[in-house]
Amino acid sequence: METEHHKNPHPHPQTLKLKVTFVAAGRPFEDDATSRSETIGQLKPRVLTAFGLQEGAEPDGTQVTYTLHFERQLLDNPSITLGSLAGDKDHLHLKLGKQVTQG
């Protein structure tokens, strides 16, 4: 009969280490205590602010939008939680992409 050596009532910690990379930025956005219950919709504004980015119309009339990606999956549902993406892992690495649409 095996016994549990550590008594943790939660299968996962409540936070995870988050890293978001953006190809045009010199350094990634990192947060070592991101809540697993944070959603993509809550995270995206934090990431854009950290990178000094803004969505919307540019002076030349083009529209700029930013998208988050996990592995090769576009995260277009704002209600997805980071914990559901991370699964059993204690870390999550996302990528920020830029889309430019002609006006």
Residue, then its C-alpha position, 0 to 999 in steps of 0.5 A: m500500500e502506497t502512501e502520499h508523501h506530501k499532503n497537498p489538497h490541490p493537484h496544482p498550485q494556484t499560480l503558474k510561471l507565465k512567459v509571453t514572447f513577442v518577436a519585435a520585443g527585446r525581452p519577453f513578458e514574464d510573471d512568476a505568479t499568474s493566477r491559473s484562473e486568469t483568462i485570455g481576455q484578462l491577460k491580453p491587456r496586461v501583455l499589450t501594456a507591458f510591451g507598450l502596444q496598442e490595438g486600433a487604427e494606425p495613422d496610415g489607415t491600417q488596423v493593428t490587432y494582436t493575438l495570443h498563441f499557445e503552441r500553434q493554436l490561436l487563442d481567440n476565445p477570451s474565456i479560456t483560462l491559463g490553467s486549462l492551457a497549462g494543464d499539469k505543468d507549472h509554467l506556460h509559454l505563449k506568443l504574441g502575434k501582430q496582424v495588420t489589416q489594410g484600411 
